[in-house]
Amino acid sequence: DGGITQSPKYLFRKEGQNVTLSCEQNLNHDAMYWYRQDPGQGLRLIYYSQIVNDFQKGDIAEGYSVSREKKESFPLTVTSAQKNPTAFYLCASSPLPGQSPPGELFFGEGSRLTVL
Amino acid sequence: GDSVTQMEGPVTLSEEAFLTINCTYTATGYPSLFWYVQYPGEGLQLLLKATKADDKGSNKGFEATYRKETTSFHLEKGSVQVSDSAVYFCALAGGFKTIFGAGTRLFVKA
């Protein structure tokens, strides 16, 4: 079945460590996104990518980095510069506007990061 | 900038009760509007959508109508079930960004 796979589902990190969250999609979507979700808050956009080898900062990019070397993969690294990284991280993808109604997102099941 | 405001939760209802979750938006242009649902421990799933004014989105008994004059996209269901317990997010999309409301948690009691 087509979809988005995030791993790991749960991750624990010590302060000062970098961690990388994986996101893979087999939907042949051009655009991919990373969101952060905190309790009682909506989703906040970290980074997005419309095409391979290109990506843009979202609203809360500080302390995070991404790469887009393949169409199907968009890993997120949470660096030690991120002051409060404990959160639920969601990866999403979508076809570019023009290929379907704009903006419909397809989500993975999320990765929960806890800093010890 | 664009924004979405939805009613705060939690909302607690008995089974078979009528549900309304209010959502209003501020946007330039003519965005698409969405309702997503999130079950515990999972990612979001698209529940319904509307891409232009007066469109009605519907799915699984849920409905919402894109009201340009009141900039609203309220979610309704005539008879909720325990299995509808989840967090509901209103969202708008224009261009490459989707903007989400804070989410409304719904509890349905048997």
Contacts between the chains, C-beta under 8 A, distances in Angstrom:
chain1	res1	chain2	res2	distance
A	4	B	43	7.8
A	6	B	43	7.8
A	31	B	96	6.6
A	33	B	98	7.9
A	40	B	102	6.8
A	40	B	103	7.7
A	41	B	102	5.8
A	41	B	103	7.7
A	42	B	4	7.6
A	42	B	89	6.6
A	42	B	100	4.0
A	42	B	101	5.5
A	42	B	102	4.5
A	42	B	103	5.9
A	43	B	44	7.7
A	43	B	89	7.3
A	43	B	100	4.5
A	45	B	97	6.6
A	45	B	98	7.9
A	48	B	96	6.5
A	48	B	97	7.5
A	50	B	96	6.3
A	58	B	97	7.9
A	90	B	43	5.5
A	90	B	44	7.0
A	92	B	43	7.8
A	92	B	44	7.9
A	97	B	95	7.3
A	97	B	96	7.5
A	101	B	32	5.7
A	101	B	49	6.7
A	101	B	51	4.9
A	102	B	32	5.6
A	102	B	51	7.8
A	102	B	93	5.6
A	102	B	94	7.4
A	102	B	95	7.3
A	103	B	31	7.5
A	103	B	32	5.0
A	103	B	34	7.0
A	103	B	91	7.8
A	103	B	92	7.7
A	103	B	93	2.2
A	103	B	94	7.3
A	103	B	97	8.0
A	103	B	98	5.1
A	104	B	32	7.6
A	104	B	34	7.0
A	104	B	46	6.0
A	104	B	49	6.4
A	104	B	93	7.5
A	105	B	36	7.8
A	105	B	44	7.4
A	105	B	46	7.4
A	105	B	98	5.8
A	106	B	46	7.7
A	107	B	43	3.5
A	107	B	44	4.6
A	107	B	45	7.1
A	108	B	43	5.3
A	109	B	41	7.7
A	109	B	42	5.4
A	109	B	43	4.8
A	110	B	41	7.7
A	110	B	42	6.9
A	110	B	43	5.0
